[in-house]
Amino acid sequence: MALPRIEVNGRRYGATEDTVVVVCVDGSEPAYHERAIQAGHMPFFEKLLANGTSLPATCAMPSFTNPNNLSIATGVPPSVHGICGNYFFDRDTGEEVMMNDPKWLRVPTLFAEYASRGATVAVVTAKDKLRRLLGSGLAGGMCFSAEHADKVNRAEYGIDDVLGLVGMPRPSVYSAELSELVMAAGVAVLRRDRPDLMYLSLTDYVQHKHAPGSAEANAFYAMLDGYCQRLDELGCVLVVTADHGMNAKSGADGAPEVVYLQELLDGWLGAGAARVILPITDPYTVHHGALGSFATVYLSGDAKDVDGVAHRLAEVPGVELALGRDDAAARFELPADRMGELVVIGDRGTALGTTPDRHDLSQLGEPLRSHGGLAEQRVPFLVNRAVRELPQGHELHNYDAYWVATNFVA
């Protein structure tokens, strides 16, 4: 069937006869595809830029994986869907927890809503940490991760024998091949099953390690180019965007540039007066050592001089912004009840940590590259067809992907 008209989370999505495929290239600062095109590694994307559409867009804040994948999946910012990080402090239990459980999601996904209206939906994600969130409420659809592709079964995941379908072994979670498996599965499923809507979410293993224009990055984007060409040849409406960008967070000597907030605040306020939460934290710390450019700070009752602490933090070299909770929630469309009293954002070249002893950087291998701040908000928004005029003054975000594809594509 075609995608029906629906309204979900306060937004309207038009009907379309063609399969809509959104590819989220994790960590894809636009310079990655720009440099790869210039070097001749992405002939399909070069044609796309000439015949399709490339639009400036930003991601949701914080510029991390979970908030932005769920923004794309729901069409709304974290203030609405509630996923404000990969990790947060649950005030109700007093525990720090991963935000992988669907119970933290406050609204339905587009995938679940379309499936409830009879559309066929396929969701493929690189890392299993996203699978349960993206598959929340998705009855009868296909949703699986490349990380656990060897464990799929039709009853639970909506598909059998993914590895046999694509002719690949299950790759390491720390590899470019994990993203390739997502793309290969997307092409194979589209060719075989012709779902009405598809979401393909990759991993930023390459982007954390290699800068735009490097041989490793260009090889990755050449792979991406080939699979996107196949998706296009199968007749879909294709939108390629990213959950966030990526920047170097290290000095000329290769050493990480880090502001250790917990160490600072313990020295200023005394031990136990502040709790620093780093929402980048996830099970895949080899990527980034749990160092990103966004943090939230919980202050105890005896240390709630929020304005004073914010002012002092804002003067620390490497800190771009330090805001009170309400100001930050309003400015960045965040769920205020899941933030601490303060939000701190590192600048383009600086990551934020807790204390040096809590971050294992021994496995990084290369100088630190990470994300989370304002400097990583710029993302690609590429469409394989012409886009009709968008509403005047609309600020385009990655989470407009399905809205644009179903309302404004010729």
C-alpha positions in Angstrom: 0.0 0.0 0.0 1.0 3.7 -0.2 1.8 5.7 2.8 -1.5 7.3 4.1 -1.9 10.8 5.4 -1.4 10.9 9.1 -1.1 13.4 11.9 1.2 12.5 14.8 2.8 14.5 17.5 1.1 17.7 16.2 2.6 17.4 12.7 0.9 16.4 9.4 2.5 14.0 6.9 1.2 13.6 3.4 0.3 10.6 1.4 2.8 9.2 -1.1 2.9 6.2 -3.5 6.7 5.7 -3.3 8.6 4.0 -0.5 10.2 6.7 1.7 13.7 5.8 3.0 15.6 8.0 5.5 19.3 7.2 6.1 20.9 8.7 9.3 24.6 8.7 8.8 25.9 8.9 12.4 28.3 11.7 13.0 28.3 13.0 9.5 29.6 16.5 9.5 28.8 17.8 5.9 32.5 18.1 5.1 32.7 14.3 5.0 30.6 14.0 1.9 31.8 17.3 0.4 35.4 16.2 0.6 34.6 12.7 -0.7 32.8 14.2 -3.7 35.6 16.5 -4.5 38.0 13.6 -4.4 35.8 11.6 -6.9 34.6 9.0 -4.4 30.9 9.7 -4.5 29.6 9.9 -8.1 26.0 9.2 -7.1 26.0 12.0 -4.5 27.6 14.3 -7.1 24.6 13.7 -9.4 22.2 14.1 -6.4 23.6 17.5 -5.7 23.0 18.5 -9.3 19.6 16.9 -9.8 18.2 16.5 -6.3 18.2 18.8 -3.3 20.8 19.8 -0.7 19.5 21.9 2.2 21.2 23.4 5.3 19.9 21.8 8.4 20.7 21.4 12.1 20.2 18.6 14.6 18.5 18.7 17.9 20.4 19.4 21.1 22.2 17.8 22.7 24.0 16.6 19.5 24.1 13.0 20.6 22.8 9.8 19.1 19.7 8.9 21.1 18.1 12.3 21.2 18.5 12.8 17.5 17.5 9.4 16.3 14.3 9.7 18.3 13.7 13.2 17.0 13.9 11.8 13.5 11.7 8.9 14.5 9.0 11.1 16.1 9.4 14.3 14.1 9.7 16.5 17.2 12.5 17.8 19.5 13.5 16.2 22.8 11.2 18.7 24.7 8.4 16.6 23.3 9.6 13.1 23.0 11.6 13.2 26.3 14.9 11.4 25.2 17.5 14.0 26.3 20.6 11.9 26.0 22.1 8.4 25.8 22.2 8.5 29.6 20.6 10.6 32.4 19.9 11.0 36.1 16.5 9.7 37.2 15.4 12.0 40.0 12.7 9.5 41.0 15.1 6.7 41.8 18.3 8.7 42.4 20.1 6.5 39.9 22.0 7.3 36.7 20.6 5.1 33.9 20.8 4.5 30.1 17.9 5.9 28.1 17.5 2.8 26.0 14.2 1.7 27.5 11.0 2.7 25.7 9.5 3.8 29.0 11.4 7.0 28.7 9.8 7.9 25.4 6.8 10.2 25.8 5.2 10.1 22.4 4.6 7.6 19.6 7.0 7.2 16.8 6.1 7.7 13.1 7.0 4.1 12.6 4.4 2.8 15.1 1.7 5.2 13.8 2.2 4.3 10.2 2.2 0.6 11.0 -1.1 1.0 13.0 -2.6 2.4 9.8 -1.6 -0.6 7.7 1.7 0.6 6.2 4.7 -1.8 6.2 7.7 -0.4 8.1 11.3 -1.6 8.2 13.8 -0.1 10.7 17.5 -1.2 10.7 19.9 0.3 13.2 23.6 -0.4 13.6 23.7 -0.5 17.4 21.3 -2.5 19.5 21.0 0.4 22.0 18.6 2.1 19.7 16.5 -0.8 18.6 14.0 -0.9 21.5 13.4 2.8 21.3 12.9 2.9 17.6 10.8 -0.1 17.7 8.5 1.1 20.5 4.9 0.3 19.6 5.9 -1.0 16.2 3.5 -4.0 15.9 4.0 -6.2 12.9 6.9 -4.2 11.5 10.5 -5.1 11.0 13.1 -3.7 13.5 16.6 -5.2 14.1 20.2 -4.1 14.7 23.2 -5.0 12.7 25.0 -5.6 16.0 22.8 -8.6 16.8 22.0 -9.6 13.2 22.9 -13.2 13.9 20.1 -13.4 16.5 17.1 -12.2 14.5 13.9 -14.2 14.1 10.7 -13.3 12.4 8.6 -13.6 15.5 10.6 -11.0 17.5 12.3 -8.9 14.8 10.1 -9.3 11.7 12.9 -11.0 9.7 14.9 -14.2 9.5 18.5 -14.8 8.5 19.7 -11.3 7.8 23.3 -12.4 7.3 22.2 -14.9 4.7 20.1 -12.3 3.0 23.0 -9.9 2.6 25.8 -12.4 2.3 28.0 -10.9 5.0 29.3 -12.2 8.4 28.3 -10.3 11.5 30.8 -7.5 11.9 32.4 -6.1 15.0 30.5 -3.3 16.7 33.7 -1.3 16.4 33.9 -1.3 12.6 32.9 0.5 9.4 31.3 -2.8 8.3 28.6 -2.5 10.9 27.2 0.5 9.0 27.7 -1.4 5.7 25.6 -4.2 7.0 22.8 -1.7 7.7 23.0 -0.4 4.2 23.2 -3.8 2.6 20.2 -5.0 4.6 18.2 -1.9 3.6 18.8 -2.5 -0.1 18.0 -6.2 0.2 14.8 -5.6 2.2 13.7 -2.8 -0.2 14.3 -5.0 -3.2 12.6 -8.1 -1.7 9.8 -6.8 0.5 9.1 -3.3 -0.8 8.1 -1.7 2.6 6.3 1.6 2.5 8.7 3.3 4.9 12.2 2.5 6.0 14.7 4.0 8.4 18.4 3.1 8.3 20.6 4.3 11.2 24.4 3.9 11.0 27.2 4.1 13.5 29.9 6.8 13.8 32.9 4.5 14.3 34.7 6.0 11.3 33.8 9.6 12.1 35.1 9.3 15.7 38.4 8.1 14.3 39.0 9.8 11.0 38.6 13.4 9.7 36.8 14.5 6.5 39.0 13.8 3.5 41.1 11.1 5.0 41.5 7.9 3.1 39.5 5.9 5.7 36.6 8.5 5.6 36.6 8.6 1.8 36.4 4.8 1.6 33.5 4.8 4.0 31.6 7.4 2.0 32.4 5.6 -1.3 30.6 2.6 0.3 27.7 4.8 1.3 27.5 6.3 -2.2 27.1 2.8 -3.8 24.3 1.7 -1.5 22.4 5.0 -1.8 22.6 4.7 -5.6 21.0 1.2 -5.3 18.3 2.6 -3.1 17.6 5.4 -5.6 17.5 2.9 -8.5 14.8 1.0 -6.6 12.6 4.0 -6.9 12.3 5.3 -3.4 12.2 8.9 -2.1 15.6 9.0 -0.3 16.6 11.5 2.4 20.1 11.3 3.8 20.8 13.2 7.0 22.7 12.8 10.2 22.1 12.7 14.0 25.0 15.1 14.7 28.3 16.3 13.3 31.8 15.6 14.6 34.8 17.7 15.5 38.4 17.2 16.8 38.6 17.6 20.6 42.4 17.5 20.9 45.3 19.8 20.7 48.2 20.0 18.3 50.0 17.3 20.3 47.1 14.9 19.9 46.2 15.1 23.7 42.5 15.4 24.4 41.2 18.9 25.3 38.9 18.3 28.2 37.3 20.4 30.9 36.7 18.1 33.9 33.6 19.6 35.4 33.2 17.4 38.4 36.8 18.1 39.4 36.2 21.8 39.1 33.0 21.8 41.0 34.3 19.7 43.8 37.1 22.2 44.2 34.7 25.2 44.1 31.8 23.8 46.1 33.1 20.8 48.0 32.6 17.1 47.4 29.0 16.0 47.0 27.6 19.5 46.3 27.3 18.9 42.5 26.7 15.9 40.3 27.9 16.1 36.7 26.0 13.9 34.2 27.5 13.3 30.7 24.6 12.3 28.4 27.1 11.0 25.7 27.7 8.0 28.0 26.8 4.7 26.4 28.1 1.1 26.2 30.5 2.0 23.3 33.1 4.0 25.1 35.9 3.0 22.8 34.4 5.6 20.4 34.8 8.5 22.7 35.7 7.6 26.3 32.4 9.1 27.4 33.7 12.6 26.5 31.4 14.9 24.6 30.6 18.6 24.6 27.4 18.7 26.6 26.8 18.1 30.3 24.1 18.8 32.8 24.9 19.6 36.5 22.7 18.8 39.5 23.3 21.0 42.5 22.5 20.1 46.1 20.3 22.3 48.3 23.4 24.0 49.9 25.0 24.9 46.6 22.1 26.2 44.5 23.6 29.5 43.5 22.8 28.6 39.9 23.5 32.0 38.4 26.8 32.3 40.3 28.0 28.8 39.3 26.9 29.3 35.7 28.8 32.6 35.5 31.9 31.0 36.9 31.7 28.0 34.5 31.2 30.3 31.5 34.6 31.9 32.2 36.4 28.6 32.0 38.4 28.3 28.8 36.8 25.7 26.5 33.3 26.3 27.9 31.0 27.9 25.3 27.9 28.2 27.4 26.7 27.6 30.9 23.0 28.2 31.4 20.3 27.6 34.0 17.9 24.8 33.4 14.9 26.8 32.3 16.9 29.0 29.9 18.6 26.0 28.4 15.3 24.1 28.0 13.7 27.0 26.3 16.6 27.8 24.0 17.4 24.2 23.0 14.0 22.5 23.3 14.9 20.2 26.1 12.7 18.4 28.7 13.4 20.6 31.7 12.4 17.9 34.2 15.2 15.6 32.9 17.9 18.3 33.2 20.0 19.4 36.2 20.1 22.9 37.5 22.7 23.8 34.9 23.5 22.9 31.3 27.1 23.3 30.2 28.3 23.2 26.5 31.9 22.9 25.4 33.2 24.8 22.4 34.2 23.4 19.0 37.5 22.0 20.2 36.7 21.0 23.8 35.1 18.0 25.4 33.6 17.9 28.9 34.3 15.2 31.5 33.8 14.4 35.1 37.2 13.6 36.7 40.3 12.3 34.8 40.2 8.9 36.7 36.6 8.2 35.4 37.5 8.3 31.7 39.4 5.4 30.1 41.1 6.9 27.0 43.5 4.1 26.5 41.5 2.5 23.7 40.9 5.6 21.6 43.8 4.8 19.2 43.6 8.2 17.5 43.2 11.8 18.8 39.8 12.4 20.3 37.0 13.4 18.0 33.5 13.9 19.5 30.3 15.8 19.6 27.4 17.1 21.7 27.7 20.8 21.4 26.5 23.6 19.2 29.5 23.2 16.9 28.2 19.7 15.9 24.6 20.8 15.1 25.2 21.3 11.4 24.1 18.2 9.5 23.5 17.3 5.8 19.9 17.1 4.4 20.1 15.6 1.0 17.1 14.4 -1.0 17.3 12.5 -4.3 14.4 14.5 -5.8 13.5 18.1 -6.1 11.9 19.6 -3.0 9.1 22.1 -3.5 9.2 25.3 -1.6 9.2 24.9 2.1 7.3 27.2 4.4 8.9 30.6 4.5 11.1 31.0 7.6 11.1 27.3 8.5 14.3 26.3 10.2 15.1 22.9 8.9 16.1 20.1 11.2 17.1 16.5 10.7 13.8 15.5 12.3 12.0 17.1 9.4 13.1 14.2 7.2 9.8 12.4 6.8 7.8 15.6 6.9 9.7 16.9 3.9 9.7 13.6 2.1 5.9 13.2 2.3 4.8 16.8 1.9 7.4 18.7 -0.3 9.0 16.2 -2.7 8.1 16.5 -6.3 
